[in-house]
């Protein structure tokens, strides 16, 4: 259990860059999203920090895309396409192992 908590803190630290309490207070949705990627139904869902960070960054890009469609910001469509292609490749690799 302590290893999972330590892994969660490491992921938060990489995502926020030296995470502090204020990061968690003002970005609790992201902290919860990362926790949900790590643990589901009380069990470890994904142990790879790289995969969790990539999925979280993809979610950020999707949010930016939705905001840009509403006129709230700009989006890098190349980044979204590249991350989607990487997701498909990793998904396929997980079944070939």
C-alpha distances in whole Angstrom, upper triangle without the diagonal:
4,5,5,6,9,10,11,13,14,16,17,19,20,21,23,24,22,21,22,21,25,23,21,23,26,24,22,23,21,18,18,19,17,14,16,16,12,11,14,14,11,10,10,13,14,13,16,16,20,20,18,21,24,23,22,26,27,27,28,31,32,32,34,36,36,37,40,41,42,43,41,40,40,38,38,39,39,35,34,36,34,31,32,33,30,28,31,31,27,27,30,28,25,28,30,27
4,5,5,6,9,10,11,12,14,15,16,18,20,21,21,20,18,19,19,23,22,19,22,25,23,21,23,21,18,18,20,17,14,17,17,14,13,16,17,14,13,12,16,16,14,16,16,20,20,18,20,23,23,23,25,28,27,28,31,32,32,34,36,37,37,40,42,42,43,40,39,40,38,38,39,38,35,34,36,35,31,32,34,31,29,32,32,28,29,32,30,27,30,32,29
4,5,5,6,9,10,10,12,14,15,16,18,20,20,19,18,20,20,23,22,20,23,25,23,21,23,21,17,18,19,16,14,16,16,12,12,16,17,14,13,11,14,13,10,13,13,17,17,16,18,21,21,21,23,25,25,26,29,30,31,33,35,35,36,39,40,41,42,39,38,38,36,36,36,36,32,32,34,32,28,30,31,28,26,29,29,25,26,28,26,24,27,28,26
4,5,5,6,9,10,11,12,14,15,16,18,19,18,17,19,19,22,20,18,21,23,21,19,19,18,14,15,15,12,10,12,12,8,9,12,14,11,10,8,11,10,8,11,11,15,15,13,15,18,18,18,21,23,22,24,26,27,27,30,32,32,33,36,37,38,39,36,35,36,33,33,34,33,30,29,31,29,26,27,29,26,24,26,27,23,23,26,25,22,25,27,24
4,5,5,6,9,10,11,12,14,15,16,17,16,14,15,16,19,17,15,18,20,18,16,18,16,13,13,15,12,10,13,13,10,10,14,15,13,12,11,13,13,11,14,13,16,17,14,16,19,19,18,21,23,22,23,26,27,27,29,32,32,32,35,37,37,38,35,34,35,33,33,34,34,30,30,32,31,27,28,30,27,26,29,29,25,26,29,28,25,28,30,28
4,5,5,6,9,10,10,12,14,15,16,14,13,15,16,19,17,16,19,21,19,18,19,17,14,15,17,13,12,15,15,12,13,17,19,16,15,13,15,14,11,13,11,15,17,14,15,19,19,18,21,23,23,23,27,28,28,29,32,33,33,35,37,38,39,36,35,35,33,33,34,33,30,30,32,30,27,28,30,27,25,29,29,25,26,29,27,25,28,30,28
4,5,5,6,9,10,11,12,14,15,14,13,16,17,20,17,16,20,21,19,17,18,16,13,14,15,11,10,13,12,9,11,15,17,15,14,11,12,11,8,9,8,11,13,11,12,15,16,15,18,20,20,21,24,25,25,27,29,30,31,33,35,36,37,34,32,32,30,30,31,30,26,26,28,26,23,25,26,23,22,25,25,21,22,25,24,22,25,27,24
4,5,5,6,9,10,11,12,13,13,11,13,14,17,14,12,16,18,15,14,15,12,9,11,11,8,7,10,10,7,9,13,16,14,13,11,12,11,10,11,9,12,13,10,11,15,14,13,16,18,18,18,22,23,22,24,27,27,28,30,32,33,34,31,30,30,28,28,29,29,25,25,27,26,22,24,26,23,21,25,25,22,23,26,25,23,26,28,26
4,5,5,6,9,10,10,11,10,8,10,12,14,12,11,15,16,14,14,15,13,10,12,13,10,10,13,13,11,13,17,19,17,17,15,16,14,13,13,11,14,15,12,12,16,17,15,17,20,19,19,22,24,23,25,28,28,29,31,33,33,34,31,30,30,29,28,30,30,26,26,29,27,24,26,28,25,24,27,28,24,26,29,28,26,29,31,29
4,5,5,6,9,10,10,9,9,12,14,16,14,14,17,19,16,16,17,14,12,14,15,11,12,15,14,12,14,18,21,19,18,15,16,14,12,11,8,11,13,11,11,14,16,14,16,19,19,19,22,24,24,25,28,29,29,31,33,34,34,31,30,30,28,27,29,28,24,25,27,25,22,24,26,23,22,26,25,22,24,27,25,24,28,29,27
4,5,5,6,9,10,10,9,13,15,16,13,13,16,17,14,14,15,11,10,12,12,8,9,12,11,9,13,16,19,18,17,14,14,12,10,9,6,9,10,8,7,11,12,10,12,15,15,15,18,20,20,21,24,25,25,27,30,30,31,28,27,26,24,24,25,25,21,21,24,22,19,21,23,20,19,22,23,20,21,24,23,22,25,27,25
4,5,5,6,8,8,6,9,11,12,9,9,13,13,11,11,12,9,7,10,11,8,9,12,12,11,14,17,20,19,19,16,16,15,14,13,10,12,13,10,9,13,13,11,12,16,15,15,18,20,19,20,23,24,24,26,28,29,29,26,25,25,24,24,25,26,22,22,25,23,20,22,25,22,21,25,25,22,24,27,26,25,28,30,29
4,6,5,5,5,5,8,11,13,10,11,14,15,13,14,15,12,11,14,14,11,13,16,15,14,17,21,24,22,22,19,19,17,16,15,11,13,15,13,11,14,16,13,14,18,18,17,19,22,21,22,25,26,26,28,30,31,31,28,26,26,25,24,27,26,23,23,26,24,21,24,26,23,23,27,27,24,26,29,28,27,30,32,30
4,6,5,7,8,12,15,15,12,13,17,17,14,16,16,13,12,15,14,11,14,16,15,14,18,21,24,23,22,19,19,16,15,13,9,10,12,11,8,11,13,11,11,15,16,15,17,20,20,20,23,25,25,26,29,30,30,27,25,24,22,22,24,23,19,20,23,21,18,21,23,20,20,24,24,21,23,26,25,24,28,29,28
4,6,8,8,12,14,14,10,11,15,14,11,13,13,9,9,13,12,9,12,15,13,14,17,20,23,23,22,19,18,16,15,14,10,10,12,10,7,10,11,8,9,12,13,11,14,16,16,17,20,21,21,23,25,26,26,23,21,21,19,19,21,21,17,18,21,19,16,19,21,19,19,22,23,21,22,26,25,24,28,29,28
4,6,5,8,11,11,7,9,12,12,10,12,13,10,10,13,13,11,14,17,16,16,19,22,25,24,24,22,21,19,19,17,13,14,16,13,11,13,15,11,11,15,15,13,16,18,17,17,21,22,21,23,26,26,26,22,21,21,20,20,23,23,19,20,23,22,20,22,25,22,22,26,27,24,26,29,29,28,31,33,32
4,6,9,12,12,10,12,15,15,13,15,17,13,13,17,17,14,17,20,19,18,21,25,28,27,26,23,23,21,20,18,14,15,17,15,12,15,17,14,14,17,18,16,18,21,20,20,23,25,24,25,29,29,28,25,23,23,22,22,25,24,21,22,25,23,21,24,26,24,24,27,28,26,28,31,30,29,33,34,33
4,7,10,11,9,12,14,15,14,16,18,15,14,17,18,16,17,21,20,19,22,25,28,27,26,24,24,22,20,19,16,17,19,17,15,18,20,17,17,21,21,19,22,24,23,23,27,28,27,29,32,32,31,28,26,26,26,26,28,28,24,26,29,27,24,27,29,27,27,30,31,28,30,33,32,31,35,36,35
4,7,8,6,8,11,12,11,12,14,12,10,14,15,13,14,18,18,17,20,23,25,24,24,22,23,21,20,19,15,17,19,16,14,18,19,15,16,20,19,17,21,23,21,22,26,26,25,27,30,30,30,27,25,26,25,26,28,28,25,25,29,27,24,27,29,27,26,30,31,28,30,33,32,31,34,36,35
4,6,5,7,9,10,11,12,15,13,12,15,17,15,16,19,20,19,21,24,27,25,26,24,25,23,22,22,19,21,22,19,18,21,22,18,19,23,22,20,23,25,23,24,28,28,27,29,32,31,31,28,27,28,28,28,31,31,28,28,32,31,28,30,33,30,30,33,34,31,33,36,35,34,38,39,38
4,5,5,6,9,10,10,14,13,11,14,16,16,16,19,20,20,21,24,26,24,25,24,25,24,24,24,21,23,24,21,19,23,23,19,21,24,22,21,24,26,23,25,28,28,27,29,32,31,31,27,27,29,29,30,32,33,30,30,33,32,29,32,34,32,31,35,36,33,34,38,37,35,39,41,39
4,5,5,6,8,9,13,13,11,14,17,16,17,20,21,21,23,25,27,26,27,26,27,26,25,25,22,24,25,21,20,23,23,19,20,23,21,19,23,24,21,22,26,26,24,27,29,28,28,24,24,26,26,28,30,32,28,28,32,31,29,31,34,32,31,35,36,34,34,38,38,36,40,42,41
4,6,5,6,8,10,9,9,12,14,13,14,17,18,18,20,23,25,24,25,24,24,23,22,22,19,20,21,18,16,19,19,15,16,19,18,16,19,21,18,19,23,23,21,24,27,26,26,22,22,23,23,24,27,28,25,25,28,28,25,27,30,28,27,31,32,30,31,34,34,33,36,38,37
4,6,5,5,8,8,6,9,12,11,12,15,16,16,18,20,22,21,22,21,22,21,21,21,18,20,21,17,16,19,19,15,17,20,17,16,20,21,19,20,24,23,22,25,27,27,27,24,24,25,25,26,28,29,26,25,29,29,25,27,30,28,27,30,32,29,30,34,33,32,35,37,36
4,6,6,9,10,9,11,14,14,15,17,19,19,20,22,24,23,25,24,24,24,25,25,22,24,24,20,19,22,21,18,19,22,19,18,22,22,19,21,24,24,22,25,27,26,27,23,24,26,26,28,30,31,28,27,31,31,28,30,33,31,30,33,35,32,33,37,37,35,38,41,40
4,6,8,9,10,12,14,15,16,18,19,20,22,23,25,25,27,26,25,25,25,25,22,24,24,20,19,21,20,17,17,20,17,15,19,20,17,18,21,21,19,22,24,23,23,19,20,22,23,24,27,29,25,25,29,29,26,28,31,30,28,32,34,32,32,36,36,35,38,40,40
4,5,6,7,9,10,11,13,14,16,17,19,20,23,23,24,23,22,21,22,22,19,20,20,17,15,18,16,13,14,16,14,12,16,17,14,15,19,18,17,20,22,21,22,19,19,20,20,22,24,26,23,22,25,26,23,24,28,26,25,28,30,28,28,32,32,31,34,37,36
4,5,5,6,8,10,10,12,14,15,16,17,19,19,21,20,20,20,21,21,19,20,20,16,16,18,17,13,15,17,15,14,18,18,15,18,21,20,19,22,24,23,24,21,21,23,23,25,26,28,25,23,27,27,24,25,28,27,25,28,30,28,28,32,32,30,33,36,35
4,5,5,6,9,10,10,12,14,15,16,18,19,20,19,19,19,20,20,18,19,18,15,15,16,14,11,13,15,12,11,15,15,12,15,18,16,16,20,21,20,22,19,19,21,20,22,23,25,22,21,24,24,21,22,26,24,22,25,28,26,25,29,30,28,31,34,33
4,5,5,6,9,10,11,12,14,16,18,19,20,18,17,16,18,17,15,16,15,12,11,13,11,8,10,12,9,9,13,13,12,14,17,16,16,19,21,21,22,19,19,20,19,20,21,23,19,18,22,22,18,20,23,21,20,23,25,23,23,27,27,26,29,31,31
4,5,5,6,9,10,11,12,14,17,17,17,16,16,15,16,16,14,16,15,12,11,14,13,10,13,15,13,13,16,17,15,18,20,20,20,23,25,25,26,23,23,24,22,23,25,26,22,21,25,24,21,22,25,23,21,25,26,24,24,28,28,26,29,31,30
4,5,5,6,9,10,10,11,14,14,15,15,14,15,16,17,15,17,16,12,13,15,13,11,14,15,13,14,17,17,16,18,21,20,20,24,25,25,26,24,24,25,24,25,26,27,24,22,25,25,21,22,25,24,21,24,26,24,23,27,27,25,28,31,30
4,5,5,6,9,10,11,14,15,15,14,13,13,15,15,14,15,13,10,11,12,10,8,11,12,9,11,14,14,13,16,18,17,18,21,23,23,25,22,22,23,21,22,22,24,20,18,21,21,18,18,22,20,17,21,23,20,20,24,24,22,25,28,27
4,5,5,6,9,11,14,14,14,12,11,10,12,12,10,12,11,7,8,11,9,7,10,12,10,12,15,15,15,18,20,20,21,23,25,25,27,24,23,24,22,22,23,24,20,19,22,21,17,18,21,19,17,20,22,19,19,23,23,21,24,26,25
4,5,5,6,8,11,11,11,10,10,10,11,13,12,14,13,9,11,14,12,10,14,16,14,15,19,19,18,21,23,23,24,27,28,28,30,27,27,27,26,26,27,27,24,22,25,24,21,21,24,22,19,22,24,21,21,24,24,22,24,27,26
4,5,5,6,9,10,10,10,8,10,12,13,13,15,13,10,12,14,11,10,14,15,13,15,18,17,17,20,22,21,23,26,27,27,29,27,27,27,25,26,26,27,23,21,24,23,20,20,23,21,18,20,22,19,19,22,23,20,22,26,25
4,6,7,11,12,11,9,7,7,9,10,10,12,9,6,9,11,8,8,12,13,11,14,16,16,17,20,21,21,23,25,26,27,29,27,26,26,24,24,24,24,21,19,21,20,17,17,19,17,14,17,19,16,15,19,19,17,19,22,21
4,7,10,10,9,6,5,5,7,9,9,11,10,7,10,12,11,11,14,15,15,17,20,20,20,23,24,25,26,29,30,31,32,30,29,29,27,26,27,27,23,22,24,23,19,20,22,19,17,19,20,17,17,20,20,17,20,23,21
4,7,6,5,5,5,7,9,12,12,15,13,11,14,16,14,14,18,18,17,19,22,22,22,25,27,26,28,31,31,32,34,32,31,32,29,29,30,30,27,25,27,26,22,22,25,22,19,22,23,19,19,22,22,19,21,24,22
4,5,5,6,6,9,12,14,15,18,15,13,16,18,15,15,19,19,18,20,23,22,22,26,27,26,28,31,31,32,34,32,32,32,30,30,30,31,28,25,27,27,23,23,25,23,20,22,23,20,19,22,22,19,21,24,23
4,6,8,9,12,15,18,19,21,19,17,20,22,19,19,23,23,21,24,26,25,25,29,30,29,31,34,34,34,37,35,35,36,33,34,33,34,31,29,30,30,27,26,28,26,23,25,26,23,21,25,25,21,23,26,25
4,7,9,12,14,17,18,21,19,17,20,22,20,20,24,24,22,25,28,27,27,30,32,31,32,35,36,36,39,36,36,37,35,35,35,36,32,30,32,32,28,28,30,28,25,26,28,24,23,26,26,22,24,27,25
4,6,9,11,14,16,19,17,15,19,20,18,19,23,23,22,25,27,27,27,30,31,31,33,36,36,37,39,37,37,37,34,34,34,34,31,29,31,30,26,26,28,25,22,24,25,21,20,23,23,19,21,24,22
4,6,7,10,12,15,13,12,16,17,16,17,20,21,20,23,25,25,26,29,30,30,32,34,35,36,38,36,35,35,32,32,32,32,28,27,28,27,23,24,25,22,20,22,22,19,18,21,20,17,19,22,20
4,7,10,12,14,11,10,14,15,13,14,18,18,17,20,22,22,23,26,27,27,29,31,32,33,35,33,33,32,30,29,29,29,25,24,25,24,20,20,22,19,16,18,19,16,15,18,17,14,16,19,18
4,6,8,10,8,7,11,12,11,13,16,16,16,19,21,21,22,25,26,26,28,30,31,33,34,32,31,31,28,27,27,26,23,22,23,21,18,18,19,17,14,16,17,13,13,16,15,12,15,18,16
4,6,9,8,8,11,13,13,14,17,18,18,20,22,23,24,26,28,29,30,32,34,35,36,34,33,32,29,28,28,28,24,23,25,23,19,20,21,18,16,19,18,15,15,18,16,14,17,19,17
4,5,5,6,9,10,11,12,14,16,17,19,20,21,23,25,26,27,29,30,32,34,35,33,31,30,27,25,26,25,21,21,22,20,16,18,19,15,14,17,16,12,14,17,15,13,16,18,16
4,6,5,6,8,10,11,12,14,15,16,18,20,21,23,24,26,27,28,30,32,33,30,28,27,25,24,24,23,20,20,21,19,16,18,19,16,15,18,17,14,16,19,17,16,20,21,19
4,6,5,6,9,10,10,12,14,15,16,18,20,21,22,24,26,27,29,30,31,29,27,25,23,21,21,20,17,17,18,16,13,15,16,12,12,15,15,12,14,17,15,15,18,20,18
4,5,5,6,9,10,10,12,14,15,16,18,20,21,23,24,26,27,29,30,28,26,25,22,20,20,19,16,15,17,15,11,13,14,10,9,12,12,9,11,14,13,12,16,17,16
4,5,5,6,9,10,11,12,14,15,17,18,20,21,23,24,26,27,28,26,25,24,21,20,21,20,17,16,18,16,13,14,16,13,11,15,16,13,14,17,16,15,18,20,19
4,5,5,6,9,10,10,12,14,15,17,18,20,21,22,24,26,27,24,22,21,19,18,19,18,15,14,17,15,12,14,16,13,12,16,16,14,16,19,18,17,21,23,22
4,5,5,6,9,10,11,12,14,15,16,18,20,21,23,25,25,23,21,20,17,15,16,15,12,11,13,11,8,10,12,9,9,13,13,11,13,16,16,16,19,21,20
4,5,5,6,9,10,10,12,14,15,17,18,20,21,23,24,22,21,20,17,16,16,16,13,11,13,12,9,10,12,10,8,12,13,12,12,16,16,15,18,21,21
4,5,5,6,9,10,11,12,14,15,17,18,20,21,22,20,19,18,16,16,16,17,13,12,15,14,11,12,15,14,12,16,17,15,16,20,20,19,22,24,24
4,5,5,6,9,10,11,12,14,15,16,18,20,21,18,16,15,13,12,13,14,10,10,13,12,9,11,14,12,12,15,17,16,17,20,20,20,23,25,25
4,5,5,6,9,10,10,12,14,15,17,19,20,18,16,15,12,11,11,12,9,7,10,10,7,8,11,10,9,13,15,14,15,18,19,19,22,24,24
4,5,5,6,9,10,11,12,14,15,17,18,16,15,15,12,13,13,15,12,9,13,13,10,11,14,14,12,15,18,17,17,20,21,21,23,26,26
4,5,5,6,9,10,10,12,14,15,16,14,12,12,10,11,12,14,11,10,13,14,11,13,16,16,15,18,20,19,20,23,24,24,26,29,29
4,5,5,6,9,10,10,12,14,15,13,11,10,7,8,9,10,8,6,10,11,9,11,14,14,14,16,19,18,19,22,23,24,26,28,29
4,5,5,6,9,10,11,13,14,13,12,11,9,10,10,12,10,7,11,13,11,11,14,15,14,16,19,19,19,22,23,23,26,28,29
4,5,5,6,9,10,11,12,10,10,11,9,11,12,15,13,11,14,16,14,14,18,18,17,20,22,22,22,25,27,26,29,31,32
4,5,5,6,9,10,10,8,7,7,6,9,10,13,11,10,13,15,14,15,18,19,18,21,23,23,24,27,28,28,31,33,34
4,5,5,6,9,10,9,8,7,5,8,8,11,11,9,12,14,13,13,17,18,18,19,22,23,23,25,27,28,30,32,33
4,5,5,7,9,8,9,10,9,12,12,15,14,12,15,17,16,16,19,21,20,21,24,25,24,27,29,29,31,33,35
4,5,5,6,5,6,8,9,12,13,16,16,14,17,19,18,19,22,23,22,24,27,27,27,30,32,32,34,36,38
4,5,5,5,5,5,6,10,11,14,14,13,16,18,18,18,21,23,23,24,27,28,28,31,32,33,35,37,38
4,5,7,8,9,9,12,12,16,16,14,16,20,19,19,22,24,23,24,27,28,28,30,33,33,35,37,39
4,6,8,10,12,15,15,19,19,17,20,23,22,22,25,27,26,27,30,31,31,33,36,36,37,40,41
4,6,8,11,14,15,19,19,18,20,23,23,23,26,28,27,29,32,32,32,35,37,37,39,41,43
4,7,10,14,15,19,18,17,20,23,22,23,26,27,26,29,31,31,32,35,36,36,39,41,42
4,7,10,13,16,15,15,18,20,19,21,24,25,25,27,29,29,30,33,34,35,37,39,40
4,7,9,12,12,12,15,17,17,18,21,22,23,25,27,27,28,31,32,33,35,37,38
4,6,9,9,9,11,13,13,15,17,18,19,21,23,24,25,27,28,29,32,33,34
4,5,5,7,9,10,11,13,15,16,17,19,21,22,23,25,26,27,30,31,32
4,5,5,6,9,10,11,12,14,15,17,19,20,21,23,24,26,28,29,31
4,5,5,6,9,10,11,12,14,16,17,18,20,21,23,24,26,27,29
4,5,5,6,9,10,11,12,14,15,16,18,20,21,22,25,26,27
4,6,5,6,9,10,11,12,14,15,16,19,20,21,23,25,26
4,6,5,6,9,10,11,12,14,15,17,19,20,22,23,25
4,5,5,6,9,10,11,12,14,16,17,18,21,21,23
4,5,5,6,9,10,11,12,14,15,16,19,20,21
4,5,5,6,9,10,11,12,14,15,17,19,20
4,5,5,6,9,10,11,12,14,16,17,19
4,5,5,6,8,10,10,12,15,15,17
4,5,5,6,9,10,11,13,15,16
4,6,5,6,9,10,11,13,15
4,5,5,6,9,10,11,13
4,5,5,6,9,10,11
4,5,5,7,9,11
4,5,6,7,9
4,5,5,6
4,6,6
4,6
4
